[in-house]
Amino acid sequence: MKRPRLVWAVALVGGFFLTTGSAAAQLGGFASLGGGQATYPTGNDLYTTREDFPWFTSFRFLAEAGQGAWHLTANLLEAAGSRPPLAPALAGQLGKEVERSRLLTWEQHDSTASRAALTTDVLALQYRGSDVDVTLGRQPISLATTFYFAPNDLFAPFAAQSFFRTYRPGVDALRADLRLAALSQVTLLAVLAYTSEPDSANGWSGGPEWSRTALLAGYQREWRGFGWSLLGGTVGDRTLMGGGLQGDLFDWLGVRAEGHYAVAEKSGAGEGGRFTLGIEHRYADNFDWRLEYYYHGYLAGTAFYHDRHYGALGLGYQFTPLLSGGLFGLADLDDGSRLFSANLLYSLSDEAELALTGSIPLGQKPTGIDPGTEFGRQPRQLLLEYRVSF
């Protein structure tokens, strides 16, 4: 077990910041505990049971330290939870974890029913200069302009139906942001890729596959009341070029769009365009809505979606200062299946909250000879989660 080496490494680097000159440090944590009930479709070979009782728990150790222009950020995640009751033939086809080195993941337990592991979610060193920021290490990277569907969010994106988005997983990368003027900047990215290793702690190799390193350049600028962006480079086995925009029309309607076109460098990598257009508005009475359309032009390498045309509508309302809620509908416009979700969030204090989430899929259920529609294969769920920060 090499876990203590990581703890010592974080402690030594943090100690350097705290003992040399004028330094600032913050330590904190986050914990959650949740569970509920799930009902799976029957009459098929996908699941071993109809009724299941999923559970999950997590603990995060959060640390930030700064010394002049240098800053260190760490986020260590201990997580455990149940696995979905997939048939044995499908159990090995669970979605892969975030593509990053297995060397910073330590698996403590793994079975068909549950799993527990300690993961370094973030461990990055940043230099913050007057005109340039450079970050090296495991870091969260978001290139998204839109919210539910984000085709330009290429590394560890959230699923459209995710309500809780506070902690984005990090990837192993080098990032530089160069400020050209008050309203424009250039972003350069190198993100390491890894070889699939199903038997490793996180499903990926320890060392990078250098030939597949993602190399991207982006340009962002404010112009005529809109934020514009361009993005280009190579990711995996594809070369892509795209961009995005966001702003307000008539000071009332928010407009967001992003997308790219990808060319395959290898046979089977998938090529074509991905594009999202969204509109949104927030009212003075604490009500807001967001509508997005997604065209999924190439299917290879996708994490969440299997058809080409999708739509999503989200509604949010602040009932009281302590209680807020949201409704979300996701539709596969090709096969007609839909997924409806609702979330209630109650603030217990400044540091603690309860979240109740339910989801109902609609669509053709799978049978022994028919795989069913995309969302028709998913379970009905009702989950309660307690979260606390300290």
C-alpha positions as semicolon CSV with decimal commas, in nm:
position;residue;x (nm);y (nm);z (nm)
1;M;0,000;0,000;0,000
2;K;0,162;0,325;-0,120
3;R;-0,105;0,560;0,007
4;P;0,119;0,715;0,281
5;R;0,361;0,839;0,013
6;L;0,091;1,061;-0,133
7;V;-0,003;1,194;0,211
8;W;0,361;1,278;0,282
9;A;0,402;1,442;-0,058
10;V;0,102;1,669;-0,002
11;A;0,221;1,748;0,351
12;L;0,574;1,836;0,238
13;V;0,462;2,064;-0,043
14;G;0,204;2,227;0,181
15;G;0,467;2,268;0,452
16;F;0,689;2,452;0,206
17;F;0,415;2,707;0,140
18;L;0,339;2,750;0,510
19;T;0,698;2,796;0,628
20;T;0,847;3,022;0,360
21;G;0,756;3,388;0,368
22;S;0,403;3,521;0,359
23;A;0,175;3,224;0,293
24;A;-0,195;3,148;0,311
25;A;-0,360;2,811;0,350
26;Q;-0,710;2,671;0,371
27;L;-0,812;2,325;0,486
28;G;-1,161;2,184;0,459
29;G;-1,371;1,884;0,390
30;F;-1,694;1,760;0,238
31;A;-1,892;1,448;0,323
32;S;-2,209;1,294;0,186
33;L;-2,426;0,993;0,261
34;G;-2,717;0,880;0,053
35;G;-2,936;0,598;-0,062
36;G;-3,277;0,507;-0,183
37;Q;-3,478;0,274;-0,401
38;A;-3,451;0,180;-0,770
39;T;-3,689;-0,023;-0,985
40;Y;-3,541;-0,186;-1,297
41;P;-3,725;-0,313;-1,607
42;T;-3,805;-0,684;-1,598
43;G;-3,844;-0,951;-1,865
44;N;-3,492;-0,907;-2,003
45;D;-3,137;-1,027;-1,950
46;L;-2,989;-0,688;-1,852
47;Y;-3,054;-0,692;-1,477
48;T;-3,046;-0,957;-1,207
49;T;-3,325;-0,805;-0,997
50;R;-3,622;-0,571;-1,027
51;E;-3,595;-0,392;-0,693
52;D;-3,264;-0,255;-0,571
53;F;-3,157;-0,026;-0,285
54;P;-2,856;0,177;-0,399
55;W;-2,637;0,353;-0,143
56;F;-2,331;0,576;-0,162
57;T;-2,101;0,770;0,067
58;S;-1,804;0,998;0,014
59;F;-1,553;1,207;0,203
60;R;-1,331;1,476;0,054
61;F;-1,022;1,633;0,207
62;L;-0,973;1,976;0,050
63;A;-0,658;2,184;0,079
64;E;-0,529;2,504;-0,079
65;A;-0,203;2,682;-0,005
66;G;-0,043;2,987;-0,160
67;Q;0,296;3,153;-0,151
68;G;0,324;3,464;-0,365
69;A;0,236;3,369;-0,722
70;W;0,241;2,994;-0,646
71;H;-0,065;2,799;-0,537
72;L;-0,123;2,432;-0,454
73;T;-0,466;2,266;-0,466
74;A;-0,550;1,915;-0,343
75;N;-0,876;1,720;-0,334
76;L;-0,860;1,364;-0,202
77;L;-1,181;1,159;-0,238
78;E;-1,271;0,848;-0,039
79;A;-1,586;0,701;-0,194
80;A;-1,787;0,383;-0,148
81;G;-2,116;0,270;-0,292
82;S;-2,327;-0,005;-0,436
83;R;-2,312;-0,119;-0,798
84;P;-2,619;-0,152;-1,023
85;P;-2,754;-0,510;-1,048
86;L;-2,631;-0,578;-1,400
87;A;-2,627;-0,930;-1,539
88;P;-2,281;-1,093;-1,514
89;A;-2,230;-1,070;-1,890
90;L;-2,274;-0,691;-1,870
91;A;-2,103;-0,619;-1,537
92;G;-1,770;-0,561;-1,708
93;Q;-1,927;-0,306;-1,943
94;L;-1,994;-0,041;-1,680
95;G;-1,895;0,306;-1,793
96;K;-1,526;0,372;-1,743
97;E;-1,404;0,609;-1,478
98;V;-1,239;0,937;-1,569
99;E;-0,937;0,879;-1,794
100;R;-0,639;0,945;-1,568
101;S;-0,345;0,753;-1,423
102;R;-0,425;0,461;-1,193
103;L;-0,121;0,553;-0,978
104;L;-0,325;0,798;-0,771
105;T;-0,616;0,558;-0,708
106;W;-0,615;0,292;-0,435
107;E;-0,895;0,038;-0,448
108;Q;-0,992;-0,106;-0,110
109;H;-1,287;-0,324;-0,209
110;D;-1,443;-0,439;-0,536
111;S;-1,725;-0,685;-0,593
112;T;-2,031;-0,722;-0,810
113;A;-2,235;-0,554;-0,535
114;S;-2,017;-0,266;-0,413
115;R;-1,687;-0,080;-0,445
116;A;-1,468;0,145;-0,227
117;A;-1,161;0,343;-0,331
118;L;-0,943;0,641;-0,242
119;T;-0,876;0,872;-0,537
120;T;-0,676;1,187;-0,586
121;D;-0,939;1,397;-0,761
122;V;-0,721;1,709;-0,782
123;L;-0,353;1,770;-0,713
124;A;-0,222;2,070;-0,904
125;L;0,043;2,339;-0,876
126;Q;-0,039;2,678;-1,029
127;Y;0,162;2,988;-1,109
128;R;-0,048;3,305;-1,125
129;G;0,129;3,586;-1,305
130;S;0,012;3,928;-1,416
131;D;-0,062;3,812;-1,771
132;V;-0,040;3,433;-1,756
133;D;-0,162;3,146;-1,535
134;V;0,007;2,807;-1,568
135;T;-0,133;2,494;-1,395
136;L;0,043;2,157;-1,384
137;G;-0,104;1,835;-1,245
138;R;-0,443;1,676;-1,194
139;Q;-0,697;1,953;-1,244
140;P;-1,063;2,002;-1,344
141;I;-1,097;2,136;-1,698
142;S;-1,420;2,279;-1,833
143;L;-1,443;2,415;-2,187
144;A;-1,823;2,431;-2,188
145;T;-2,045;2,722;-2,282
146;T;-2,377;2,536;-2,268
147;F;-2,508;2,354;-1,961
148;Y;-2,692;2,025;-2,021
149;F;-2,518;1,914;-2,341
150;A;-2,162;2,039;-2,378
151;P;-1,988;1,893;-2,686
152;N;-1,679;2,108;-2,626
153;D;-1,649;1,985;-2,267
154;L;-1,412;1,707;-2,368
155;F;-1,272;1,591;-2,033
156;A;-1,489;1,436;-1,758
157;P;-1,816;1,612;-1,851
158;F;-2,126;1,596;-1,633
159;A;-2,427;1,402;-1,754
160;A;-2,714;1,628;-1,861
161;Q;-2,934;1,508;-1,573
162;S;-2,676;1,583;-1,300
163;F;-2,815;1,823;-1,039
164;F;-2,506;1,829;-0,811
165;R;-2,204;1,976;-0,993
166;T;-1,987;2,122;-0,719
167;Y;-1,686;1,893;-0,769
168;R;-1,561;1,824;-1,122
169;P;-1,310;1,536;-1,148
170;G;-0,959;1,633;-1,249
171;V;-0,752;1,504;-1,541
172;D;-0,374;1,496;-1,576
173;A;-0,285;1,808;-1,770
174;L;-0,075;2,117;-1,831
175;R;-0,275;2,435;-1,888
176;A;-0,168;2,791;-1,968
177;D;-0,404;3,092;-1,986
178;L;-0,253;3,399;-2,149
179;R;-0,443;3,726;-2,108
180;L;-0,403;3,933;-2,424
181;A;-0,625;4,221;-2,311
182;A;-0,898;4,295;-2,058
183;L;-1,157;4,102;-2,259
184;S;-0,957;3,836;-2,445
185;Q;-0,727;3,545;-2,369
186;V;-0,562;3,238;-2,521
187;T;-0,575;2,894;-2,355
188;L;-0,324;2,617;-2,430
189;L;-0,389;2,263;-2,308
190;A;-0,202;1,932;-2,302
191;V;-0,405;1,649;-2,144
192;L;-0,253;1,304;-2,099
193;A;-0,427;0,996;-2,237
194;Y;-0,402;0,641;-2,099
195;T;-0,443;0,285;-2,216
196;S;-0,749;0,090;-2,105
197;E;-0,665;-0,165;-1,833
198;P;-0,993;-0,314;-1,703
199;D;-0,824;-0,489;-1,408
200;S;-0,650;-0,178;-1,270
201;A;-0,783;0,032;-0,981
202;N;-0,958;0,282;-1,210
203;G;-0,961;0,102;-1,546
204;W;-0,662;0,288;-1,693
205;S;-0,286;0,239;-1,716
206;G;-0,033;0,394;-1,482
207;G;0,178;0,561;-1,749
208;P;0,046;0,782;-2,031
209;E;-0,003;0,681;-2,392
210;W;0,199;0,973;-2,528
211;S;0,084;0,935;-2,888
212;R;-0,274;1,012;-2,784
213;T;-0,199;1,319;-2,571
214;A;-0,468;1,581;-2,631
215;L;-0,327;1,912;-2,758
216;L;-0,573;2,202;-2,777
217;A;-0,566;2,577;-2,824
218;G;-0,855;2,809;-2,745
219;Y;-0,927;3,178;-2,790
220;Q;-1,191;3,370;-2,592
221;R;-1,308;3,729;-2,645
222;E;-1,591;3,962;-2,544
223;W;-1,743;4,142;-2,845
224;R;-2,072;4,323;-2,891
225;G;-2,210;4,197;-2,563
226;F;-2,133;3,831;-2,634
227;G;-1,855;3,602;-2,524
228;W;-1,703;3,427;-2,827
229;S;-1,464;3,133;-2,829
230;L;-1,266;2,927;-3,079
231;L;-1,123;2,581;-3,008
232;G;-0,901;2,351;-3,211
233;G;-0,657;2,064;-3,176
234;T;-0,635;1,688;-3,136
235;V;-0,814;1,471;-2,879
236;G;-0,753;1,097;-2,883
237;D;-0,782;0,978;-3,241
238;R;-0,963;1,287;-3,371
239;T;-0,868;1,636;-3,487
240;L;-1,138;1,894;-3,419
241;M;-1,222;2,258;-3,474
242;G;-1,509;2,445;-3,313
243;G;-1,622;2,730;-3,094
244;G;-1,899;2,876;-2,885
245;L;-2,086;3,190;-2,783
246;Q;-2,289;3,317;-2,490
247;G;-2,473;3,638;-2,415
248;D;-2,813;3,807;-2,387
249;L;-3,057;3,921;-2,652
250;F;-3,264;4,231;-2,568
251;D;-3,139;4,205;-2,206
252;W;-3,392;3,926;-2,154
253;L;-3,313;3,603;-2,339
254;G;-2,989;3,426;-2,265
255;V;-2,838;3,248;-2,566
256;R;-2,567;2,983;-2,552
257;A;-2,420;2,771;-2,828
258;E;-2,115;2,553;-2,880
259;G;-1,994;2,275;-3,103
260;H;-1,715;2,132;-3,316
261;Y;-1,643;1,923;-3,620
262;A;-1,406;1,628;-3,579
263;V;-1,204;1,437;-3,837
264;A;-1,100;1,081;-3,754
265;E;-0,727;1,006;-3,764
266;K;-0,793;0,631;-3,736
267;S;-1,062;0,407;-3,878
268;G;-1,351;0,365;-3,634
269;A;-1,270;0,676;-3,429
270;G;-1,585;0,849;-3,551
271;E;-1,608;1,184;-3,726
272;G;-1,867;1,450;-3,786
273;G;-2,016;1,741;-3,597
274;R;-2,156;1,793;-3,249
275;F;-2,356;2,106;-3,175
276;T;-2,574;2,249;-2,896
277;L;-2,800;2,555;-2,896
278;G;-2,966;2,672;-2,576
279;I;-3,184;2,957;-2,453
280;E;-3,259;3,055;-2,093
281;H;-3,412;3,319;-1,869
282;R;-3,419;3,396;-1,497
283;Y;-3,715;3,590;-1,356
284;A;-3,712;3,829;-1,063
285;D;-3,937;3,598;-0,860
286;N;-3,667;3,327;-0,834
287;F;-3,797;3,122;-1,126
288;D;-3,572;3,020;-1,417
289;W;-3,584;2,793;-1,720
290;R;-3,333;2,657;-1,971
291;L;-3,399;2,480;-2,304
292;E;-3,130;2,306;-2,513
293;Y;-3,112;2,109;-2,838
294;Y;-2,820;1,873;-2,907
295;Y;-2,707;1,726;-3,239
296;H;-2,474;1,431;-3,177
297;G;-2,313;1,387;-3,517
298;Y;-2,064;1,110;-3,443
299;L;-2,120;0,824;-3,204
300;A;-1,776;0,669;-3,146
301;G;-1,630;0,735;-2,803
302;T;-1,950;0,873;-2,652
303;A;-2,005;0,844;-2,278
304;F;-2,375;0,918;-2,234
305;Y;-2,574;0,933;-2,559
306;H;-2,645;0,676;-2,830
307;D;-2,859;0,857;-3,090
308;R;-2,817;1,184;-3,278
309;H;-3,091;1,427;-3,172
310;Y;-3,171;1,522;-2,811
311;G;-3,362;1,792;-2,628
312;A;-3,363;1,905;-2,264
313;L;-3,576;2,143;-2,058
314;G;-3,495;2,248;-1,704
315;L;-3,704;2,452;-1,459
316;G;-3,586;2,591;-1,127
317;Y;-3,761;2,773;-0,844
318;Q;-3,658;2,910;-0,503
319;F;-3,960;2,833;-0,284
320;T;-3,815;2,983;0,034
321;P;-3,468;3,102;0,139
322;L;-3,405;2,745;0,259
323;L;-3,589;2,536;-0,001
324;S;-3,530;2,522;-0,375
325;G;-3,634;2,277;-0,642
326;G;-3,581;2,181;-1,002
327;L;-3,753;1,981;-1,276
328;F;-3,567;1,835;-1,571
329;G;-3,680;1,658;-1,885
330;L;-3,445;1,482;-2,127
331;A;-3,569;1,344;-2,459
332;D;-3,411;1,121;-2,720
333;L;-3,576;1,268;-3,029
334;D;-3,484;0,967;-3,243
335;D;-3,634;0,679;-3,046
336;G;-3,894;0,884;-2,854
337;S;-3,780;0,783;-2,503
338;R;-3,770;1,040;-2,224
339;L;-3,629;1,083;-1,876
340;F;-3,794;1,311;-1,618
341;S;-3,613;1,409;-1,299
342;A;-3,695;1,627;-1,000
343;N;-3,477;1,763;-0,721
344;L;-3,560;1,926;-0,388
345;L;-3,277;2,090;-0,192
346;Y;-3,327;2,194;0,171
347;S;-3,062;2,395;0,354
348;L;-3,016;2,271;0,711
349;S;-2,746;2,529;0,786
350;D;-2,472;2,723;0,610
351;E;-2,273;2,400;0,583
352;A;-2,533;2,121;0,554
353;E;-2,818;2,031;0,318
354;L;-3,057;1,753;0,225
355;A;-3,124;1,664;-0,139
356;L;-3,415;1,450;-0,257
357;T;-3,393;1,336;-0,620
358;G;-3,633;1,125;-0,821
359;S;-3,630;1,011;-1,183
360;I;-3,887;0,840;-1,406
361;P;-3,790;0,703;-1,750
362;L;-4,048;0,663;-2,027
363;G;-3,993;0,449;-2,333
364;Q;-3,998;0,097;-2,466
365;K;-3,868;-0,145;-2,205
366;P;-3,607;-0,406;-2,301
367;T;-3,715;-0,765;-2,354
368;G;-3,527;-1,085;-2,423
369;I;-3,518;-1,007;-2,796
370;D;-3,550;-0,625;-2,801
371;P;-3,298;-0,393;-2,627
372;G;-3,566;-0,126;-2,587
373;T;-3,513;0,249;-2,619
374;E;-3,229;0,445;-2,462
375;F;-3,411;0,579;-2,156
376;G;-3,660;0,292;-2,147
377;R;-3,372;0,075;-2,024
378;Q;-3,308;0,292;-1,719
379;P;-3,457;0,242;-1,369
380;R;-3,702;0,452;-1,175
381;Q;-3,519;0,598;-0,875
382;L;-3,580;0,790;-0,554
383;L;-3,268;0,897;-0,364
384;L;-3,209;1,098;-0,046
385;E;-2,865;1,251;0,019
386;Y;-2,718;1,438;0,316
387;R;-2,424;1,670;0,244
388;V;-2,204;1,866;0,481
389;S;-1,902;2,090;0,432
390;F;-1,654;2,182;0,704
